[in-house]
Amino acid sequence: MGHMSHKPHWKDLNSKRKTGIVLVSMAQFALTAAAYRDLIKRPADQVDGPKVAWGVALLVHWIGPIAYFAKGRKP
């Protein structure tokens, strides 16, 4: 049988790693929330593509919100 890698559990992480994970998670949540807020408030004619599709795309971690801010909004 092959070697199975050990995936660390939250309780096994030191406080520095835990703090880093929490901060990165908060940043990702804030970016996603900002993108959703913009998408909801922005008229459909100012969004490049269907708003529903962008709403689903925003769920894709960092990629969705960054793509929305870069390509989803019309100038």
PDB file of N, CA, C and O in Angstrom:
ATOM      1  N   MET A   1       0.828  -1.183   0.000  1.00  0.00           N
ATOM      2  CA  MET A   1       0.000   0.000   0.000  1.00  0.00           C
ATOM      3  C   MET A   1       0.878   1.254   0.000  1.00  0.00           C
ATOM      4  O   MET A   1       1.991   1.237   0.525  1.00  0.00           O
ATOM      5  N   GLY A   2       0.371   2.340  -0.591  1.00  0.00           N
ATOM      6  CA  GLY A   2       1.104   3.595  -0.652  1.00  0.00           C
ATOM      7  C   GLY A   2       1.061   4.341   0.673  1.00  0.00           C
ATOM      8  O   GLY A   2       0.253   4.045   1.553  1.00  0.00           O
ATOM      9  N   HIS A   3       1.939   5.300   0.788  1.00  0.00           N
ATOM     10  CA  HIS A   3       2.011   6.124   1.994  1.00  0.00           C
ATOM     11  C   HIS A   3       0.850   7.114   2.005  1.00  0.00           C
ATOM     12  O   HIS A   3       0.625   7.822   1.023  1.00  0.00           O
ATOM     13  N   MET A   4       0.123   7.162   3.102  1.00  0.00           N
ATOM     14  CA  MET A   4      -0.981   8.104   3.225  1.00  0.00           C
ATOM     15  C   MET A   4      -0.477   9.336   3.965  1.00  0.00           C
ATOM     16  O   MET A   4       0.109   9.222   5.041  1.00  0.00           O
ATOM     17  N   SER A   5      -0.704  10.512   3.389  1.00  0.00           N
ATOM     18  CA  SER A   5      -0.228  11.728   4.045  1.00  0.00           C
ATOM     19  C   SER A   5      -1.172  12.108   5.187  1.00  0.00           C
ATOM     20  O   SER A   5      -2.379  11.872   5.136  1.00  0.00           O
ATOM     21  N   HIS A   6      -0.579  12.697   6.202  1.00  0.00           N
ATOM     22  CA  HIS A   6      -1.347  13.134   7.366  1.00  0.00           C
ATOM     23  C   HIS A   6      -1.792  14.563   7.136  1.00  0.00           C
ATOM     24  O   HIS A   6      -0.962  15.451   6.940  1.00  0.00           O
ATOM     25  N   LYS A   7      -3.084  14.792   7.157  1.00  0.00           N
ATOM     26  CA  LYS A   7      -3.622  16.134   7.023  1.00  0.00           C
ATOM     27  C   LYS A   7      -3.778  16.703   8.432  1.00  0.00           C
ATOM     28  O   LYS A   7      -4.498  16.129   9.249  1.00  0.00           O
ATOM     29  N   PRO A   8      -3.113  17.828   8.729  1.00  0.00           N
ATOM     30  CA  PRO A   8      -3.172  18.349  10.094  1.00  0.00           C
ATOM     31  C   PRO A   8      -4.585  18.826  10.454  1.00  0.00           C
ATOM     32  O   PRO A   8      -5.312  19.356   9.614  1.00  0.00           O
ATOM     33  N   HIS A   9      -4.939  18.629  11.688  1.00  0.00           N
ATOM     34  CA  HIS A   9      -6.218  19.082  12.206  1.00  0.00           C
ATOM     35  C   HIS A   9      -6.017  20.437  12.884  1.00  0.00           C
ATOM     36  O   HIS A   9      -4.901  20.797  13.258  1.00  0.00           O
ATOM     37  N   TRP A  10      -7.106  21.175  13.037  1.00  0.00           N
ATOM     38  CA  TRP A  10      -7.062  22.497  13.643  1.00  0.00           C
ATOM     39  C   TRP A  10      -6.334  22.460  14.993  1.00  0.00           C
ATOM     40  O   TRP A  10      -5.508  23.325  15.285  1.00  0.00           O
ATOM     41  N   LYS A  11      -6.648  21.462  15.799  1.00  0.00           N
ATOM     42  CA  LYS A  11      -6.055  21.372  17.143  1.00  0.00           C
ATOM     43  C   LYS A  11      -4.544  21.137  17.092  1.00  0.00           C
ATOM     44  O   LYS A  11      -3.843  21.399  18.069  1.00  0.00           O
ATOM     45  N   ASP A  12      -4.042  20.648  15.962  1.00  0.00           N
ATOM     46  CA  ASP A  12      -2.613  20.375  15.826  1.00  0.00           C
ATOM     47  C   ASP A  12      -1.809  21.602  15.370  1.00  0.00           C
ATOM     48  O   ASP A  12      -0.579  21.582  15.420  1.00  0.00           O
ATOM     49  N   LEU A  13      -2.484  22.659  14.929  1.00  0.00           N
ATOM     50  CA  LEU A  13      -1.799  23.845  14.413  1.00  0.00           C
ATOM     51  C   LEU A  13      -1.382  24.763  15.557  1.00  0.00           C
ATOM     52  O   LEU A  13      -2.054  24.835  16.586  1.00  0.00           O
ATOM     53  N   ASN A  14      -0.260  25.467  15.364  1.00  0.00           N
ATOM     54  CA  ASN A  14       0.147  26.438  16.381  1.00  0.00           C
ATOM     55  C   ASN A  14      -0.668  27.724  16.208  1.00  0.00           C
ATOM     56  O   ASN A  14      -1.363  27.890  15.206  1.00  0.00           O
ATOM     57  N   SER A  15      -0.582  28.614  17.168  1.00  0.00           N
ATOM     58  CA  SER A  15      -1.421  29.812  17.150  1.00  0.00           C
ATOM     59  C   SER A  15      -1.098  30.726  15.967  1.00  0.00           C
ATOM     60  O   SER A  15      -1.988  31.403  15.454  1.00  0.00           O
ATOM     61  N   LYS A  16       0.150  30.754  15.533  1.00  0.00           N
ATOM     62  CA  LYS A  16       0.525  31.589  14.379  1.00  0.00           C
ATOM     63  C   LYS A  16      -0.174  31.105  13.103  1.00  0.00           C
ATOM     64  O   LYS A  16      -0.693  31.911  12.331  1.00  0.00           O
ATOM     65  N   ARG A  17      -0.183  29.804  12.891  1.00  0.00           N
ATOM     66  CA  ARG A  17      -0.866  29.239  11.711  1.00  0.00           C
ATOM     67  C   ARG A  17      -2.367  29.466  11.793  1.00  0.00           C
ATOM     68  O   ARG A  17      -3.004  29.817  10.799  1.00  0.00           O
ATOM     69  N   LYS A  18      -2.930  29.266  12.979  1.00  0.00           N
ATOM     70  CA  LYS A  18      -4.368  29.489  13.157  1.00  0.00           C
ATOM     71  C   LYS A  18      -4.735  30.939  12.857  1.00  0.00           C
ATOM     72  O   LYS A  18      -5.728  31.207  12.179  1.00  0.00           O
ATOM     73  N   THR A  19      -3.926  31.878  13.367  1.00  0.00           N
ATOM     74  CA  THR A  19      -4.175  33.300  13.123  1.00  0.00           C
ATOM     75  C   THR A  19      -4.100  33.602  11.629  1.00  0.00           C
ATOM     76  O   THR A  19      -4.943  34.326  11.101  1.00  0.00           O
ATOM     77  N   GLY A  20      -3.107  33.059  10.954  1.00  0.00           N
ATOM     78  CA  GLY A  20      -2.980  33.263   9.511  1.00  0.00           C
ATOM     79  C   GLY A  20      -4.177  32.741   8.747  1.00  0.00           C
ATOM     80  O   GLY A  20      -4.676  33.405   7.839  1.00  0.00           O
ATOM     81  N   ILE A  21      -4.638  31.566   9.105  1.00  0.00           N
ATOM     82  CA  ILE A  21      -5.801  30.979   8.435  1.00  0.00           C
ATOM     83  C   ILE A  21      -7.044  31.835   8.663  1.00  0.00           C
ATOM     84  O   ILE A  21      -7.818  32.072   7.736  1.00  0.00           O
ATOM     85  N   VAL A  22      -7.231  32.297   9.896  1.00  0.00           N
ATOM     86  CA  VAL A  22      -8.393  33.134  10.206  1.00  0.00           C
ATOM     87  C   VAL A  22      -8.331  34.442   9.428  1.00  0.00           C
ATOM     88  O   VAL A  22      -9.342  34.878   8.879  1.00  0.00           O
ATOM     89  N   LEU A  23      -7.156  35.079   9.371  1.00  0.00           N
ATOM     90  CA  LEU A  23      -7.031  36.350   8.655  1.00  0.00           C
ATOM     91  C   LEU A  23      -7.279  36.193   7.146  1.00  0.00           C
ATOM     92  O   LEU A  23      -7.963  37.017   6.538  1.00  0.00           O
ATOM     93  N   VAL A  24      -6.727  35.149   6.558  1.00  0.00           N
ATOM     94  CA  VAL A  24      -6.937  34.902   5.128  1.00  0.00           C
ATOM     95  C   VAL A  24      -8.418  34.601   4.855  1.00  0.00           C
ATOM     96  O   VAL A  24      -8.979  35.056   3.858  1.00  0.00           O
ATOM     97  N   SER A  25      -9.031  33.842   5.739  1.00  0.00           N
ATOM     98  CA  SER A  25     -10.456  33.524   5.588  1.00  0.00           C
ATOM     99  C   SER A  25     -11.317  34.779   5.687  1.00  0.00           C
ATOM    100  O   SER A  25     -12.276  34.943   4.933  1.00  0.00           O
ATOM    101  N   MET A  26     -10.970  35.661   6.618  1.00  0.00           N
ATOM    102  CA  MET A  26     -11.718  36.910   6.768  1.00  0.00           C
ATOM    103  C   MET A  26     -11.562  37.790   5.528  1.00  0.00           C
ATOM    104  O   MET A  26     -12.525  38.415   5.084  1.00  0.00           O
ATOM    105  N   ALA A  27     -10.361  37.840   4.975  1.00  0.00           N
ATOM    106  CA  ALA A  27     -10.128  38.628   3.760  1.00  0.00           C
ATOM    107  C   ALA A  27     -10.929  38.065   2.597  1.00  0.00           C
ATOM    108  O   ALA A  27     -11.516  38.822   1.823  1.00  0.00           O
ATOM    109  N   GLN A  28     -10.957  36.750   2.467  1.00  0.00           N
ATOM    110  CA  GLN A  28     -11.718  36.120   1.392  1.00  0.00           C
ATOM    111  C   GLN A  28     -13.211  36.396   1.563  1.00  0.00           C
ATOM    112  O   GLN A  28     -13.903  36.702   0.592  1.00  0.00           O
ATOM    113  N   PHE A  29     -13.700  36.287   2.783  1.00  0.00           N
ATOM    114  CA  PHE A  29     -15.111  36.563   3.051  1.00  0.00           C
ATOM    115  C   PHE A  29     -15.445  38.018   2.736  1.00  0.00           C
ATOM    116  O   PHE A  29     -16.478  38.292   2.125  1.00  0.00           O
ATOM    117  N   ALA A  30     -14.588  38.955   3.141  1.00  0.00           N
ATOM    118  CA  ALA A  30     -14.826  40.376   2.881  1.00  0.00           C
ATOM    119  C   ALA A  30     -14.839  40.664   1.381  1.00  0.00           C
ATOM    120  O   ALA A  30     -15.687  41.418   0.904  1.00  0.00           O
ATOM    121  N   LEU A  31     -13.912  40.074   0.641  1.00  0.00           N
ATOM    122  CA  LEU A  31     -13.873  40.273  -0.814  1.00  0.00           C
ATOM    123  C   LEU A  31     -15.143  39.733  -1.461  1.00  0.00           C
ATOM    124  O   LEU A  31     -15.728  40.387  -2.324  1.00  0.00           O
ATOM    125  N   THR A  32     -15.567  38.545  -1.049  1.00  0.00           N
ATOM    126  CA  THR A  32     -16.781  37.949  -1.605  1.00  0.00           C
ATOM    127  C   THR A  32     -18.005  38.777  -1.242  1.00  0.00           C
ATOM    128  O   THR A  32     -18.874  38.996  -2.086  1.00  0.00           O
ATOM    129  N   ALA A  33     -18.085  39.237  -0.006  1.00  0.00           N
ATOM    130  CA  ALA A  33     -19.226  40.064   0.426  1.00  0.00           C
ATOM    131  C   ALA A  33     -19.267  41.369  -0.358  1.00  0.00           C
ATOM    132  O   ALA A  33     -20.342  41.815  -0.760  1.00  0.00           O
ATOM    133  N   ALA A  34     -18.106  41.988  -0.579  1.00  0.00           N
ATOM    134  CA  ALA A  34     -18.056  43.232  -1.354  1.00  0.00           C
ATOM    135  C   ALA A  34     -18.508  42.995  -2.788  1.00  0.00           C
ATOM    136  O   ALA A  34     -19.218  43.823  -3.360  1.00  0.00           O
ATOM    137  N   ALA A  35     -18.106  41.882  -3.367  1.00  0.00           N
ATOM    138  CA  ALA A  35     -18.508  41.563  -4.734  1.00  0.00           C
ATOM    139  C   ALA A  35     -20.021  41.326  -4.811  1.00  0.00           C
ATOM    140  O   ALA A  35     -20.678  41.807  -5.734  1.00  0.00           O
ATOM    141  N   TYR A  36     -20.574  40.585  -3.843  1.00  0.00           N
ATOM    142  CA  TYR A  36     -22.027  40.361  -3.833  1.00  0.00           C
ATOM    143  C   TYR A  36     -22.778  41.679  -3.657  1.00  0.00           C
ATOM    144  O   TYR A  36     -23.784  41.922  -4.323  1.00  0.00           O
ATOM    145  N   ARG A  37     -22.289  42.514  -2.767  1.00  0.00           N
ATOM    146  CA  ARG A  37     -22.966  43.801  -2.547  1.00  0.00           C
ATOM    147  C   ARG A  37     -22.974  44.614  -3.834  1.00  0.00           C
ATOM    148  O   ARG A  37     -24.001  45.184  -4.203  1.00  0.00           O
ATOM    149  N   ASP A  38     -21.835  44.671  -4.518  1.00  0.00           N
ATOM    150  CA  ASP A  38     -21.752  45.405  -5.774  1.00  0.00           C
ATOM    151  C   ASP A  38     -22.683  44.792  -6.820  1.00  0.00           C
ATOM    152  O   ASP A  38     -23.401  45.506  -7.520  1.00  0.00           O
ATOM    153  N   LEU A  39     -22.662  43.469  -6.916  1.00  0.00           N
ATOM    154  CA  LEU A  39     -23.487  42.777  -7.910  1.00  0.00           C
ATOM    155  C   LEU A  39     -24.970  43.038  -7.670  1.00  0.00           C
ATOM    156  O   LEU A  39     -25.721  43.264  -8.619  1.00  0.00           O
ATOM    157  N   ILE A  40     -25.392  43.008  -6.420  1.00  0.00           N
ATOM    158  CA  ILE A  40     -26.806  43.218  -6.093  1.00  0.00           C
ATOM    159  C   ILE A  40     -27.236  44.650  -6.394  1.00  0.00           C
ATOM    160  O   ILE A  40     -28.328  44.873  -6.915  1.00  0.00           O
ATOM    161  N   LYS A  41     -26.388  45.612  -6.072  1.00  0.00           N
ATOM    162  CA  LYS A  41     -26.742  47.025  -6.270  1.00  0.00           C
ATOM    163  C   LYS A  41     -26.590  47.493  -7.724  1.00  0.00           C
ATOM    164  O   LYS A  41     -27.258  48.439  -8.143  1.00  0.00           O
ATOM    165  N   ARG A  42     -25.727  46.844  -8.479  1.00  0.00           N
ATOM    166  CA  ARG A  42     -25.439  47.279  -9.846  1.00  0.00           C
ATOM    167  C   ARG A  42     -26.568  46.872 -10.794  1.00  0.00           C
ATOM    168  O   ARG A  42     -26.987  45.714 -10.784  1.00  0.00           O
ATOM    169  N   PRO A  43     -27.067  47.802 -11.610  1.00  0.00           N
ATOM    170  CA  PRO A  43     -28.090  47.449 -12.608  1.00  0.00           C
ATOM    171  C   PRO A  43     -27.555  46.395 -13.589  1.00  0.00           C
ATOM    172  O   PRO A  43     -26.367  46.379 -13.911  1.00  0.00           O
ATOM    173  N   ALA A  44     -28.439  45.531 -14.052  1.00  0.00           N
ATOM    174  CA  ALA A  44     -28.045  44.431 -14.942  1.00  0.00           C
ATOM    175  C   ALA A  44     -27.329  44.915 -16.199  1.00  0.00           C
ATOM    176  O   ALA A  44     -26.451  44.224 -16.715  1.00  0.00           O
ATOM    177  N   ASP A  45     -27.696  46.101 -16.698  1.00  0.00           N
ATOM    178  CA  ASP A  45     -27.044  46.590 -17.920  1.00  0.00           C
ATOM    179  C   ASP A  45     -25.610  47.065 -17.669  1.00  0.00           C
ATOM    180  O   ASP A  45     -24.887  47.376 -18.615  1.00  0.00           O
ATOM    181  N   GLN A  46     -25.198  47.120 -16.406  1.00  0.00           N
ATOM    182  CA  GLN A  46     -23.827  47.501 -16.072  1.00  0.00           C
ATOM    183  C   GLN A  46     -22.982  46.284 -15.662  1.00  0.00           C
ATOM    184  O   GLN A  46     -21.854  46.422 -15.189  1.00  0.00           O
ATOM    185  N   VAL A  47     -23.558  45.096 -15.858  1.00  0.00           N
ATOM    186  CA  VAL A  47     -22.844  43.852 -15.551  1.00  0.00           C
ATOM    187  C   VAL A  47     -22.595  43.131 -16.864  1.00  0.00           C
ATOM    188  O   VAL A  47     -23.502  42.991 -17.684  1.00  0.00           O
ATOM    189  N   ASP A  48     -21.367  42.675 -17.064  1.00  0.00           N
ATOM    190  CA  ASP A  48     -21.014  41.977 -18.298  1.00  0.00           C
ATOM    191  C   ASP A  48     -21.374  40.498 -18.158  1.00  0.00           C
ATOM    192  O   ASP A  48     -20.564  39.690 -17.703  1.00  0.00           O
ATOM    193  N   GLY A  49     -22.582  40.163 -18.549  1.00  0.00           N
ATOM    194  CA  GLY A  49     -23.080  38.799 -18.443  1.00  0.00           C
ATOM    195  C   GLY A  49     -24.250  38.735 -17.470  1.00  0.00           C
ATOM    196  O   GLY A  49     -24.590  39.730 -16.831  1.00  0.00           O
ATOM    197  N   PRO A  50     -24.859  37.570 -17.361  1.00  0.00           N
ATOM    198  CA  PRO A  50     -26.012  37.419 -16.467  1.00  0.00           C
ATOM    199  C   PRO A  50     -25.604  37.552 -14.991  1.00  0.00           C
ATOM    200  O   PRO A  50     -24.604  36.982 -14.556  1.00  0.00           O
ATOM    201  N   LYS A  51     -26.393  38.310 -14.243  1.00  0.00           N
ATOM    202  CA  LYS A  51     -26.103  38.499 -12.823  1.00  0.00           C
ATOM    203  C   LYS A  51     -26.149  37.178 -12.057  1.00  0.00           C
ATOM    204  O   LYS A  51     -25.364  36.967 -11.133  1.00  0.00           O
ATOM    205  N   VAL A  52     -27.064  36.295 -12.441  1.00  0.00           N
ATOM    206  CA  VAL A  52     -27.167  34.995 -11.760  1.00  0.00           C
ATOM    207  C   VAL A  52     -25.878  34.198 -11.945  1.00  0.00           C
ATOM    208  O   VAL A  52     -25.387  33.575 -11.004  1.00  0.00           O
ATOM    209  N   ALA A  53     -25.337  34.221 -13.151  1.00  0.00           N
ATOM    210  CA  ALA A  53     -24.088  33.489 -13.415  1.00  0.00           C
ATOM    211  C   ALA A  53     -22.948  34.063 -12.570  1.00  0.00           C
ATOM    212  O   ALA A  53     -22.145  33.308 -12.022  1.00  0.00           O
ATOM    213  N   TRP A  54     -22.874  35.390 -12.462  1.00  0.00           N
ATOM    214  CA  TRP A  54     -21.841  35.997 -11.627  1.00  0.00           C
ATOM    215  C   TRP A  54     -22.071  35.652 -10.159  1.00  0.00           C
ATOM    216  O   TRP A  54     -21.112  35.446  -9.415  1.00  0.00           O
ATOM    217  N   GLY A  55     -23.318  35.588  -9.741  1.00  0.00           N
ATOM    218  CA  GLY A  55     -23.618  35.209  -8.366  1.00  0.00           C
ATOM    219  C   GLY A  55     -23.087  33.829  -8.031  1.00  0.00           C
ATOM    220  O   GLY A  55     -22.568  33.610  -6.937  1.00  0.00           O
ATOM    221  N   VAL A  56     -23.214  32.906  -8.958  1.00  0.00           N
ATOM    222  CA  VAL A  56     -22.676  31.551  -8.759  1.00  0.00           C
ATOM    223  C   VAL A  56     -21.149  31.589  -8.807  1.00  0.00           C
ATOM    224  O   VAL A  56     -20.486  30.943  -7.997  1.00  0.00           O
ATOM    225  N   ALA A  57     -20.597  32.340  -9.749  1.00  0.00           N
ATOM    226  CA  ALA A  57     -19.138  32.420  -9.899  1.00  0.00           C
ATOM    227  C   ALA A  57     -18.473  32.995  -8.648  1.00  0.00           C
ATOM    228  O   ALA A  57     -17.338  32.638  -8.331  1.00  0.00           O
ATOM    229  N   LEU A  58     -19.163  33.872  -7.946  1.00  0.00           N
ATOM    230  CA  LEU A  58     -18.582  34.477  -6.749  1.00  0.00           C
ATOM    231  C   LEU A  58     -18.325  33.455  -5.645  1.00  0.00           C
ATOM    232  O   LEU A  58     -17.579  33.729  -4.705  1.00  0.00           O
ATOM    233  N   LEU A  59     -18.932  32.293  -5.756  1.00  0.00           N
ATOM    234  CA  LEU A  59     -18.728  31.238  -4.762  1.00  0.00           C
ATOM    235  C   LEU A  59     -17.393  30.515  -4.926  1.00  0.00           C
ATOM    236  O   LEU A  59     -16.997  29.732  -4.062  1.00  0.00           O
ATOM    237  N   VAL A  60     -16.700  30.777  -6.033  1.00  0.00           N
ATOM    238  CA  VAL A  60     -15.432  30.095  -6.306  1.00  0.00           C
ATOM    239  C   VAL A  60     -14.292  30.861  -5.637  1.00  0.00           C
ATOM    240  O   VAL A  60     -13.589  31.643  -6.277  1.00  0.00           O
ATOM    241  N   HIS A  61     -14.129  30.623  -4.365  1.00  0.00           N
ATOM    242  CA  HIS A  61     -13.075  31.188  -3.515  1.00  0.00           C
ATOM    243  C   HIS A  61     -12.597  32.549  -3.995  1.00  0.00           C
ATOM    244  O   HIS A  61     -13.409  33.454  -4.183  1.00  0.00           O
ATOM    245  N   TRP A  62     -11.309  32.708  -4.194  1.00  0.00           N
ATOM    246  CA  TRP A  62     -10.736  33.999  -4.593  1.00  0.00           C
ATOM    247  C   TRP A  62     -11.006  34.318  -6.061  1.00  0.00           C
ATOM    248  O   TRP A  62     -11.150  35.482  -6.436  1.00  0.00           O
ATOM    249  N   ILE A  63     -11.073  33.286  -6.879  1.00  0.00           N
ATOM    250  CA  ILE A  63     -11.159  33.474  -8.331  1.00  0.00           C
ATOM    251  C   ILE A  63     -12.434  34.208  -8.738  1.00  0.00           C
ATOM    252  O   ILE A  63     -12.381  35.140  -9.539  1.00  0.00           O
ATOM    253  N   GLY A  64     -13.572  33.796  -8.194  1.00  0.00           N
ATOM    254  CA  GLY A  64     -14.851  34.400  -8.579  1.00  0.00           C
ATOM    255  C   GLY A  64     -14.919  35.889  -8.306  1.00  0.00           C
ATOM    256  O   GLY A  64     -15.184  36.661  -9.228  1.00  0.00           O
ATOM    257  N   PRO A  65     -14.687  36.326  -7.066  1.00  0.00           N
ATOM    258  CA  PRO A  65     -14.757  37.757  -6.790  1.00  0.00           C
ATOM    259  C   PRO A  65     -13.722  38.582  -7.558  1.00  0.00           C
ATOM    260  O   PRO A  65     -14.027  39.679  -8.025  1.00  0.00           O
ATOM    261  N   ILE A  66     -12.512  38.061  -7.687  1.00  0.00           N
ATOM    262  CA  ILE A  66     -11.491  38.799  -8.430  1.00  0.00           C
ATOM    263  C   ILE A  66     -11.887  38.914  -9.897  1.00  0.00           C
ATOM    264  O   ILE A  66     -11.738  39.979 -10.498  1.00  0.00           O
ATOM    265  N   ALA A  67     -12.388  37.834 -10.475  1.00  0.00           N
ATOM    266  CA  ALA A  67     -12.841  37.878 -11.872  1.00  0.00           C
ATOM    267  C   ALA A  67     -13.994  38.857 -12.043  1.00  0.00           C
ATOM    268  O   ALA A  67     -14.059  39.579 -13.037  1.00  0.00           O
ATOM    269  N   TYR A  68     -14.899  38.880 -11.077  1.00  0.00           N
ATOM    270  CA  TYR A  68     -16.030  39.804 -11.168  1.00  0.00           C
ATOM    271  C   TYR A  68     -15.537  41.254 -11.167  1.00  0.00           C
ATOM    272  O   TYR A  68     -15.947  42.053 -12.009  1.00  0.00           O
ATOM    273  N   PHE A  69     -14.665  41.587 -10.230  1.00  0.00           N
ATOM    274  CA  PHE A  69     -14.172  42.967 -10.172  1.00  0.00           C
ATOM    275  C   PHE A  69     -13.324  43.319 -11.397  1.00  0.00           C
ATOM    276  O   PHE A  69     -13.311  44.473 -11.824  1.00  0.00           O
ATOM    277  N   ALA A  70     -12.621  42.346 -11.963  1.00  0.00           N
ATOM    278  CA  ALA A  70     -11.766  42.596 -13.118  1.00  0.00           C
ATOM    279  C   ALA A  70     -12.551  42.619 -14.433  1.00  0.00           C
ATOM    280  O   ALA A  70     -12.282  43.453 -15.297  1.00  0.00           O
ATOM    281  N   LYS A  71     -13.524  41.706 -14.590  1.00  0.00           N
ATOM    282  CA  LYS A  71     -14.177  41.546 -15.895  1.00  0.00           C
ATOM    283  C   LYS A  71     -15.698  41.647 -15.866  1.00  0.00           C
ATOM    284  O   LYS A  71     -16.316  41.836 -16.914  1.00  0.00           O
ATOM    285  N   GLY A  72     -16.308  41.528 -14.711  1.00  0.00           N
ATOM    286  CA  GLY A  72     -17.767  41.432 -14.653  1.00  0.00           C
ATOM    287  C   GLY A  72     -18.515  42.749 -14.665  1.00  0.00           C
ATOM    288  O   GLY A  72     -19.717  42.782 -14.930  1.00  0.00           O
ATOM    289  N   ARG A  73     -17.813  43.834 -14.380  1.00  0.00           N
ATOM    290  CA  ARG A  73     -18.478  45.130 -14.314  1.00  0.00           C
ATOM    291  C   ARG A  73     -18.130  45.950 -15.542  1.00  0.00           C
ATOM    292  O   ARG A  73     -16.969  46.041 -15.939  1.00  0.00           O
ATOM    293  N   LYS A  74     -19.147  46.541 -16.134  1.00  0.00           N
ATOM    294  CA  LYS A  74     -18.906  47.421 -17.279  1.00  0.00           C
ATOM    295  C   LYS A  74     -18.489  48.794 -16.758  1.00  0.00           C
ATOM    296  O   LYS A  74     -18.986  49.252 -15.729  1.00  0.00           O
ATOM    297  N   PRO A  75     -17.578  49.443 -17.471  1.00  0.00           N
ATOM    298  CA  PRO A  75     -17.121  50.783 -17.031  1.00  0.00           C
ATOM    299  C   PRO A  75     -18.214  51.834 -17.116  1.00  0.00           C
ATOM    300  O   PRO A  75     -17.981  52.996 -16.782  1.00  0.00           O
TER     301      PRO A  75
END
